[in-house]
């Protein structure tokens, strides 16, 4: 079922609420864009900053600005930090899932999330 869901959401960019709250909407979208590219090939994002920034309708400078806290806090990892003048290889780490669960419990946001509702939503996608 997970593979089917990934296929149906192929062109869907996630923007985690936690990252939006911590760093702003642009950071959430950047994480989502990198995560989406990671789903395409071998778990890594090979897209250039220019390409991702263009797809998100922001400048490269803005993209890099909002990418910095994601890298600094290990939500995204740069596997090629010393590379210059070529695209870097990024991964979106699983830290977001662990941190979101903690954040949801701490803020009481998980009280409104019911597994039955989630399962119904999944059924509708299929």
N, C-alpha and C positions, 0 to 999 in steps of 0.2 A: 504494500500500500504506500510506503514511503517513496518508492521510485515513481509510482504513478502520480503522487502529489507533486513531486519535484518536476515531472514532465508538464503537468497542468500549470504550474507556477513558473515555468521556464523564463518568462519575460516579466517577472514580478520582482521588484527590488524591495526587500525588507528594510525597515528603518526602526530599530529597537527603541522603545520608549525610554529605557534607561539611558541610552546614549544621547537621545534628544534632550532629556532632562539635565544630564551632566554637562554636555558640550554643545548642544544646539542641534537644530534640524539638519544642518549641512553635514555634521559629523555622523549623524545617524544614517543619512543617505550614502555617505562615502563608505561606511562599513557595509551597508547593504549592497552597494555596487561591487565592492571587492568580493564579498561573499558570493554574489551571483556569478562572477567570473570564476571563482574557485569551484563552483559546481559544474562548470563546462568541460574541464579537461581532467587533470590529474590532481585536483585539490589545491591548485595554485592559480594565482591571478597573474597573467602575463601582460595584461593591458597597460598601456602607457598612462601616465598621469594626464597627459593631454587628451587622450581619447576618453578617459573616464570623466574628466572635468567637462569636456564638450557634451558628453551624454547627460550630465547633470546640469548643464547650462550654467556653469560657473567658470571663473578663470582658473588657470593652473595655480596661481598664487593663493587664491582662496582655497582651492582643493588642498594644497600643501599645508596651509594654516590649520585647517580642521583635521587633517590627517595626523598632525603632530601629537595631539593628546591621545589619539587612538594607538599610536605606536608607543608612546611613553608609558601607557597603562596596559600594554599587552593585549589590547582588543584586536589589533592587527600587528602582524610581524613582517618585517622587511627581511627577506632571506638574502638580499644582495646589497647591504648597506654601503659598501665601499664602491659600488659601480657608479661611474659618472658618465653622463651624456648618452646613456642607453636606458631603456625601460627597466624598472626594478621588478623583482618577483615578490609578490605579497601573499600572505595567507590571512584569512580571518580566523582568529583563534576561537576555541570553544569557551573561553572565559566569559563571554557574553551570556551564555546560558546559565552558568553557575551564579553569576552576579545578578542576573535578572530575577532568578528565583529568590535570592536573599532580599533583594530590593522590594519585590512584590510582597513578601511576608512582612518586611519591616514597615512598609507603607500601607499595608492592608489592601493592596490592589488585587491580591489573589482571591479575596473573598467573593468577587464578582465573576470569577472565572470558574466555570463548572465543566468538568470533563464531558458530561452529557452534551452540553452546548457545543463543545469543541468537536465531538464526534459527529454531531448533526451537521456542522459546517463542512466537515471532511466529506460526508456522504453527499452533500449538495454539489461539491466539486467533481465528484465522480459521476 
